[in-house]
Amino acid sequence: MNYNTCFHLLSFLFIQCSIVSLAMTVQNLNSDQFPLFEFNDRIVDPQNVLANNWTNSTSICKWVGVSCGIIHERVVALNLTNMNLRSTIPPHLGNLSFLFSLDLSNNNFYGHLPNELGQLHRLRTIRLSYNRLNGEIPSWLANLHRVQRLEMKNNNFTGTIPQTLVNISNLEILNLEFNQLSGQVPSSIFNISSLKRIHFRDNSLSGGLPNDLCVHLPKLKELYLNRNELSSFIPSSIDKCCNLQILELSINQFSGIIPKSIGNLTQLKQLYLGLNNLEGQTEEIDNLFGLEMLSIQAIKGLTGQIPKEIGNLLGLELLSIQAIKGLTGQISTSIFNISSLKTIALSSCNNPICPGPCK
């Protein structure tokens, strides 16, 4: 076979491969284009952002809010946050089989989450916060094993937190705050060792916390459980969350002694224990030199003088101590040596749970 023959053969094969590749790309784009058009047809778009941009005249990879993969040129991310979109979430999104990230936050989506989203097994990020979604948190979320961020705060979800969320073994951020969730926090949640942030505040969650609360959470940095109806005691295993930076347990019904193990949380920056039925002194807190915010309102055992050791917390910006049985004596001048302090609230009250500022 001479040179010219080889050249023509290679050229022919190259052209054929290019045609096949182009055909596959067009097919891939068309397969993702249909569910996006269906999505667009079913939502109210007051600002016409999508109506003016999602057109046949441009590739879907150039549509606003759409990102495509380099290799397969399939839709891998859909970011439609802050567009004032209004509708139920159309089930057609479940056909975007290469989707890694779904962000519909800060809109006006309402109704239940469609079951079809449970088909998106490549998802890493789900962000649906600040909408009007309702119903129970669906059990099919447990099938999305690769999800790392699940953020659905500020909605109207009801019912309980599913035990099966433990199956999302790569979960790092779980944010369900500002909903209407009730029942006990599943102990299985605290077995997801990859978790870094747990935000459950401002719900109606009840019951106690597991005795081994932090045994399986070495990476946890933020634990928000405030403004619920949680009760029982604060587990002494809290210090196993050795990387914890924010601990918010205020405005619940916790009782018993503040565990001394809290003093081992050397990374702690914010500690809110107030407005519970807790008892104890501040000895376990005085060694938390990295604290920036400390609120221990309405702690039964806080009597007598405010410990001068609080003056060792040189990074403190907020100090709120409202004791039940009365604070007496002079305020230690060491507190006023904390140059970073911006807010100081010191008072006493006789009510076990002060509904407002104590006097």
N, C-alpha and C positions, 0 to 999 in steps of 0.2 A: 504494500500500500504506500503510494507516494505521499509527499508532504501536502500537496493541495487537497488530496482526498481526506487525509486526517484532519486538516484545518476545517474543511466544510462539515465533516462529521461532528467535530467538537462544537462548531458554531451552531449546528442544528440542535445538538443536545442541550446546549446552553439556552437557546431560545425556548425549547420545549420546557425546560426546568423553570425558566422565568415565567412562562405562561401559567404553568401549574401553580407556582408560588403566588402569582398575582391572583389567580382564581381562588386559591385558598384564603388569601387575605380579604378579598371581596366577600367571600362566603362568611368568614369570621365576623367582619364588620356588619354584614347584613343580619347575622344571627343576633347580634347585640343591639342593632338599630331598632328592630321590631319592638322588643320590650320597652325601650326608652320612648319610642313614639307612643306606645300604649300608655305608658306612665304619664306622658305629657297630656294625652287626650283626657285623662281622668282627674286631673287636678285643676284647682283654681289658681291662676297665676296673675294676681292683680297688677304686678309691675311689668308683665309680659317679657320677663327676662328670658324664659325658655322659648316662648313663642317666636321671639325675634331672632333667636340664635340657633335653636335646634331645627335645622332645615336640611333638605336633601342636597342643597347646593354646597355644603361643606362636609368634610369627613367627621364622623361622630367623635373621633379622637381630638378634634378641635372645638367641640361643643363646650360651652361654659359648664364648669362643674364636673367634666368627664376627663378621666385620665386613662390612657391605654398602656399596655405592656409593650416593651420594645421588641421582644421576640415574636410573640403570637399576635400582637396588635389587637388584643381583646380588652374590653373594658375592665380595669382592675380597681378603679376607685370612682365613687360617686359622691361628690361634696356639694350639697345644695343648701348649705346652712345660711340663715339670715336672708331668705328670699320671700318671706311672707306667704309661702305656699300653703294652700288649704285643701284638705281632702282626707279621706282614709288613705292609708298607704296601699297603692295598687299591688296586687299579687304578682304582676308581671316582672317585678324586680327579681323574683326568684329564678328567672331564666338567665340572669347575668352570672353564668356559672364560673367565671374567672374572677369574680369580685373579691378583692382583699379588704376594702374599706368602704363602709357605708355611713355617711354623715348627713342626717336630715334634721339636725338640731336647730333650735331657734326658728321654728315655723309654727304652723297651726294645724298640724296633722292630728287627727282624732280617730277614735274607734280602736278596735283590737289590732294587734299585730297579725298579719296574714301568715298562715301556716307555710306558705311557699318560701318564705325567707329561710326556713329550716333546711332548704336544699343548697344553701350557699356555704358549702363545706370548706371553702378556701378563706373565708372571712377571718380577719385578724382584729378588725376594729368595727364596733357598732356604737354609733353615737346618735341618740334619739332624744336628748334632753331638751327641755323647754318646748314642749308641745302639749297637746291635750289628749294623749293616748290613754286608754282605759282598759278595763278588764284585768284578768289575772296575768301574771308574768308567765308566758307559755313554757311548757315543759320541753318543747322541741329545741330550745336554746341549748340544752345539755348535749345535743348532737353536734354542735359547732365546736369541736374539740380544739381548734386552733385559735380561737378568739383570745386576745390578750387584753382588750379594753371593752368593757360593757358599761356604757354610760346612758342611763335612762332617767335621770333626776328631773324634778319639776314636771311631772305628769300626773295622771289620776289613776295609776295602777292600784288595784285592790287585791285582797286575798293574802296569801302567805308567800314567803320566799321559798322557791322549790328546793327540796333537798338535792335534787339531781344536778344542780349547778356545780356540784363537786366534780362532775365529769369534764368540766372545762379546765383541764389540768394545767393549761398555760396561762390562766387568767392572772393579770397583774393589777388591773384597776376594775373595781366593782362599785359602781355608784348608782344607788337606788334612792337617794335622799329626796325629801320633799314629795312624797307620794302618800298613799293611804294604806300602806301595807300593815298587816296585823299578824298576830300569832308569834310564836317563838322564833328567834333566829336559829336556823338549822345549825347544829353543831358541826355538820359536815363542811360547812363553809370555811371553818377555821382549820380544815385539813388541806386546803389548797396552798401548798407550800410556796408557790410563785407569787402570791398576793403581796402587793406593795401598798395598796390603798383600799380601805373598806369604808364606804360612806353610806350609812343607813340613817342619818339623823332626820328628825322631823317626819316620823311616821307614827304608828301606834303599836310598835312591837312590844311584846311583853315576855314574861318569864325571865329566867336567869341565864348566865353565861356558863359555858362548860368549865369544869375544874382545870382542864388542860388547855385553856384558852390560847396561849401563845406557843405551846410546845412545837407546833408544826408551822409556825409563821416566822421564820428567821429573817425574811426580807421585809416584813411589814414596817411601813414608815408612818402611816396615818390610819387612825381608828376613830371614826366619828359615829358615836351612838347616842349623842345628846338629843333631848326633846323626844323621848319615847316613854314607854311605861315599863321599862326593864326593872327587875327587882333582884332580890337575893344579895349576895356579896360580890365584891370585886375579887376575882381569883388571884391567889398569890403567885400563880404562874405568869402573871403579867410581865415579869422581868425577862421571860424567855423571848419576848419581842425586843431583842437587844438593839435593833436599829430604829425603834419607834421614836418619832419626832413630835407627833401630835396625838394626844390622848384626850378625847372629849367625851365625858360621861355625865355631864351636868343635866339637870332637870329630868330625872328619872326617879325611881323608888329604891335605889340601892341602899342597903343597910349594912351594919356591922362596922368593923374597924378598917380604916384605910390600911391596906397591906404595906408593910415595911419594904417589901420587894420593889415598890415603885421607886424607891431611892436608888435602885440599881440601873434605872433607865438613863444612862449617862448621855444619850443623844437627844433627850427630850427637850423640846423648845416651847411647847404649849401644853399646859395641864389645866383641865377644867373638871372639877369634881363637885362643884356647888349645887345647891338645891336638890339634895338627896336626903337620906336619913342616916348619913355616915357619922361615925365618931372617930376621934383620933387627934393626934398632935401633928406638928409640922416637922418632927425630927427626920422623918423619912424623905422630906422634900428639900431640906437644907443643903444636901450634897449635889443637887441638880444644877450645876454651875452654868449650864447652857440655856437655862430657862429664859424665855423672853416674855411669856404670858402665864400668869398664875392666878387662878380663880378658885378659892376654896370657901365659897359662900355657905353659910348655914351648916357648919360642921359642929356637932354637939360638944365635942371635947375641947374645943378651942376656948379656953378661959385664961384669965390672968393676962400677963403682958404678951405683946407680940414678940416672938423670939427674935433676938438681935441677929441670929444666924442668917435670917433672910437677907441681911445686908451683904452676905457673901455672894448673892446672885447678881453679879455685876452686869449682866446683859439684860436684866429685867426691864421690860417696857410697860407692862401692865401688872398691877398688884391689886387684887380684890379679895379682901378678907371680911366676911360678914359672919360673926360668930353668934351662936344662939344664947349661951349662958352669960355672955358679957365679957368684954375686953376691958382690962383695967390698967392702971399705971401709965407711965410715960411711954410715948412711942420712941423706940430706939433711934438715936440719931444716925446709926449705921445705914438705915433705910434711905436716908436723904443723901447718902454718899453715892448712891447708884445713879450715875449721870445719865444713863439711858432711859430712866423712868419717865413716862409720859402721862400715865394715869394711875392714881392711887385712890382706892375706895376702902375705907376702914370704918366698920360700924358694928353694932350689936343689936340683937332682937330676941324676943321671947317666943316667937312663933316657930315651930319646928321646920316649917317651910315658908320662908318669907315670900309673899307674892310680889312684892316690890322692894324698893330700897329699904333696908333696915335702918332704924334710928336709934 
